[in-house]
Amino acid sequence: MARKYFYDTPQGKVGPVSGEDLVRLRATGEIDGDTWVRRENSSTWRHLSKMDLRKEEEAEANPSFWTMLRRHVPLSTLIIFVALAIVFVMLLVGLASVLWPVLLVLLVLWLLSRALK
């Protein structure tokens, strides 16, 4: 397990420890499901019983396309790219709405030429 976690005890916060360590500590009874735990890069504390460590590790090992995109592309660049894509699609739709009669005539002429051969 690659992620690191902190957990809270009456003596204070402990960590960072691996997810494997948390599983071992819970199995030995040193901590329980009511122990507050947070990931190393997070500020949100959750009860250990509410965390699925195996699922979190799998998500970390096999991130989705969108997760990788968020990690490696700055938000401003992503917003600009999406805006440009929307403008491009709008231009295509606008162009198609203006040119559809011409495209229809060309299609009919092509079909007639194929039929007359």
LONUMI-926147 format. One record per residue (C-alpha): residue number from 1; residue in three letters; x, y, z. Coordinates in pm, 1 decimal. Last residue first. Layout:
! residues N
rec pos = NUM	code = ALA	u = X	v = Y	w = Z
...
//
This chain:
! residues 117
rec pos = 117	code = LYS	u = -2360.4	v = 511.6	w = -6531.9
rec pos = 116	code = LEU	u = -2682.3	v = 713.2	w = -6497.1
rec pos = 115	code = ALA	u = -2753.8	v = 594.2	w = -6142.6
rec pos = 114	code = ARG	u = -2409.2	v = 693.0	w = -6012.3
rec pos = 113	code = SER	u = -2439.5	v = 1040.7	w = -6167.5
rec pos = 112	code = LEU	u = -2787.4	v = 1077.5	w = -6016.1
rec pos = 111	code = LEU	u = -2656.0	v = 977.8	w = -5671.1
rec pos = 110	code = TRP	u = -2372.3	v = 1230.2	w = -5698.8
rec pos = 109	code = LEU	u = -2612.1	v = 1504.0	w = -5806.4
rec pos = 108	code = VAL	u = -2843.9	v = 1424.1	w = -5515.5
rec pos = 107	code = LEU	u = -2554.3	v = 1430.7	w = -5268.3
rec pos = 106	code = LEU	u = -2426.5	v = 1760.6	w = -5405.3
rec pos = 105	code = VAL	u = -2774.0	v = 1911.3	w = -5375.5
rec pos = 104	code = LEU	u = -2799.7	v = 1791.3	w = -5013.0
rec pos = 103	code = LEU	u = -2454.5	v = 1929.3	w = -4926.8
rec pos = 102	code = VAL	u = -2555.2	v = 2267.4	w = -5068.0
rec pos = 101	code = PRO	u = -2879.4	v = 2262.2	w = -4869.3
rec pos = 100	code = TRP	u = -2685.7	v = 2157.1	w = -4552.4
rec pos = 99	code = LEU	u = -2434.0	v = 2442.3	w = -4577.5
rec pos = 98	code = VAL	u = -2579.4	v = 2692.3	w = -4331.7
rec pos = 97	code = SER	u = -2680.0	v = 2443.7	w = -4059.7
rec pos = 96	code = ALA	u = -2356.7	v = 2248.3	w = -4113.0
rec pos = 95	code = LEU	u = -2148.8	v = 2561.7	w = -4063.2
rec pos = 94	code = GLY	u = -2334.7	v = 2649.1	w = -3744.4
rec pos = 93	code = VAL	u = -2294.2	v = 2295.8	w = -3608.9
rec pos = 92	code = LEU	u = -1923.2	v = 2297.6	w = -3695.0
rec pos = 91	code = LEU	u = -1877.1	v = 2643.3	w = -3543.2
rec pos = 90	code = MET	u = -2055.3	v = 2534.8	w = -3223.6
rec pos = 89	code = VAL	u = -1835.5	v = 2226.6	w = -3204.8
rec pos = 88	code = PHE	u = -1522.0	v = 2441.7	w = -3236.7
rec pos = 87	code = VAL	u = -1647.3	v = 2691.2	w = -2976.1
rec pos = 86	code = ILE	u = -1715.4	v = 2405.1	w = -2731.7
rec pos = 85	code = ALA	u = -1369.1	v = 2257.5	w = -2793.8
rec pos = 84	code = LEU	u = -1209.3	v = 2598.4	w = -2738.4
rec pos = 83	code = ALA	u = -1391.7	v = 2637.3	w = -2405.9
rec pos = 82	code = VAL	u = -1288.9	v = 2286.5	w = -2298.8
rec pos = 81	code = PHE	u = -923.0	v = 2358.5	w = -2381.6
rec pos = 80	code = ILE	u = -928.8	v = 2693.2	w = -2201.3
rec pos = 79	code = ILE	u = -1081.9	v = 2534.4	w = -1891.5
rec pos = 78	code = LEU	u = -822.7	v = 2253.5	w = -1894.7
rec pos = 77	code = THR	u = -537.7	v = 2502.1	w = -1927.6
rec pos = 76	code = SER	u = -670.7	v = 2704.3	w = -1632.6
rec pos = 75	code = LEU	u = -710.1	v = 2387.6	w = -1424.9
rec pos = 74	code = PRO	u = -346.9	v = 2287.7	w = -1470.8
rec pos = 73	code = VAL	u = -299.6	v = 1950.7	w = -1638.6
rec pos = 72	code = HIS	u = -111.0	v = 1668.5	w = -1464.3
rec pos = 71	code = ARG	u = -314.5	v = 1570.0	w = -1158.7
rec pos = 70	code = ARG	u = -656.3	v = 1665.4	w = -1296.1
rec pos = 69	code = LEU	u = -587.2	v = 1472.2	w = -1618.5
rec pos = 68	code = MET	u = -469.0	v = 1169.6	w = -1422.4
rec pos = 67	code = THR	u = -790.5	v = 1171.2	w = -1220.0
rec pos = 66	code = TRP	u = -998.0	v = 1218.2	w = -1534.4
rec pos = 65	code = PHE	u = -832.6	v = 921.1	w = -1707.1
rec pos = 64	code = SER	u = -894.4	v = 701.8	w = -1405.1
rec pos = 63	code = PRO	u = -619.3	v = 611.0	w = -1161.3
rec pos = 62	code = ASN	u = -502.1	v = 250.8	w = -1134.5
rec pos = 61	code = ALA	u = -255.4	v = 229.5	w = -840.5
rec pos = 60	code = GLU	u = -421.4	v = 511.0	w = -643.7
rec pos = 59	code = ALA	u = -771.1	v = 377.9	w = -710.2
rec pos = 58	code = GLU	u = -655.3	v = 32.0	w = -601.4
rec pos = 57	code = GLU	u = -505.0	v = 177.3	w = -283.9
rec pos = 56	code = GLU	u = -827.6	v = 358.1	w = -203.1
rec pos = 55	code = LYS	u = -1033.4	v = 43.7	w = -265.4
rec pos = 54	code = ARG	u = -810.1	v = -163.8	w = -35.2
rec pos = 53	code = LEU	u = -819.9	v = 103.4	w = 234.1
rec pos = 52	code = ASP	u = -1199.7	v = 116.9	w = 243.1
rec pos = 51	code = MET	u = -1254.5	v = 390.6	w = 498.4
rec pos = 50	code = LYS	u = -1570.2	v = 437.2	w = 704.7
rec pos = 49	code = SER	u = -1450.6	v = 197.9	w = 979.3
rec pos = 48	code = LEU	u = -1132.0	v = 405.2	w = 1011.9
rec pos = 47	code = HIS	u = -1342.4	v = 704.0	w = 1113.2
rec pos = 46	code = ARG	u = -1268.6	v = 1002.6	w = 895.7
rec pos = 45	code = TRP	u = -1044.3	v = 1311.1	w = 921.7
rec pos = 44	code = THR	u = -1029.7	v = 1548.1	w = 625.9
rec pos = 43	code = SER	u = -710.5	v = 1754.9	w = 589.9
rec pos = 42	code = SER	u = -572.1	v = 1546.9	w = 306.9
rec pos = 41	code = ASN	u = -224.2	v = 1479.2	w = 166.1
rec pos = 40	code = GLU	u = -122.3	v = 1230.4	w = 437.6
rec pos = 39	code = ARG	u = -459.3	v = 1057.7	w = 438.1
rec pos = 38	code = ARG	u = -670.3	v = 1095.7	w = 748.6
rec pos = 37	code = VAL	u = -771.6	v = 864.6	w = 1031.8
rec pos = 36	code = TRP	u = -992.7	v = 901.6	w = 1341.3
rec pos = 35	code = THR	u = -1018.0	v = 576.5	w = 1535.8
rec pos = 34	code = ASP	u = -1376.8	v = 451.4	w = 1570.2
rec pos = 33	code = GLY	u = -1304.2	v = 135.0	w = 1371.6
rec pos = 32	code = ASP	u = -1043.5	v = 26.4	w = 1624.9
rec pos = 31	code = ILE	u = -680.8	v = 94.1	w = 1713.7
rec pos = 30	code = GLU	u = -427.1	v = -112.8	w = 1909.1
rec pos = 29	code = GLY	u = -656.0	v = -414.0	w = 1868.1
rec pos = 28	code = THR	u = -401.4	v = -636.6	w = 1694.8
rec pos = 27	code = ALA	u = -610.8	v = -650.4	w = 1376.8
rec pos = 26	code = ARG	u = -662.7	v = -274.1	w = 1384.6
rec pos = 25	code = LEU	u = -289.6	v = -211.2	w = 1416.4
rec pos = 24	code = ARG	u = -220.6	v = -454.2	w = 1129.3
rec pos = 23	code = VAL	u = -474.6	v = -288.4	w = 899.2
rec pos = 22	code = LEU	u = -336.9	v = 54.3	w = 987.1
rec pos = 21	code = ASP	u = 19.2	v = -65.2	w = 923.3
rec pos = 20	code = GLU	u = -82.4	v = -199.9	w = 583.5
rec pos = 19	code = GLY	u = -231.4	v = 140.2	w = 502.0
rec pos = 18	code = SER	u = 110.6	v = 287.8	w = 561.8
rec pos = 17	code = VAL	u = 199.0	v = 511.0	w = 853.4
rec pos = 16	code = PRO	u = 261.3	v = 886.1	w = 869.4
rec pos = 15	code = GLY	u = 199.9	v = 899.7	w = 1145.2
rec pos = 14	code = VAL	u = 61.4	v = 932.9	w = 1494.6
rec pos = 13	code = LYS	u = -156.8	v = 1211.9	w = 1634.7
rec pos = 12	code = GLY	u = -175.3	v = 1248.6	w = 2008.0
rec pos = 11	code = GLN	u = -167.6	v = 1047.9	w = 2334.5
rec pos = 10	code = PRO	u = -542.8	v = 977.0	w = 2319.5
rec pos = 9	code = THR	u = -483.5	v = 842.4	w = 1968.6
rec pos = 8	code = ASP	u = -540.8	v = 998.3	w = 1625.3
rec pos = 7	code = TYR	u = -432.7	v = 841.7	w = 1299.7
rec pos = 6	code = PHE	u = -216.3	v = 969.0	w = 1016.5
rec pos = 5	code = TYR	u = -200.8	v = 797.5	w = 679.0
rec pos = 4	code = LYS	u = 44.8	v = 722.0	w = 400.4
rec pos = 3	code = ARG	u = -49.0	v = 589.0	w = 59.6
rec pos = 2	code = ALA	u = 155.2	v = 323.2	w = -116.0
rec pos = 1	code = MET	u = 0.0	v = 0.0	w = 0.0
//
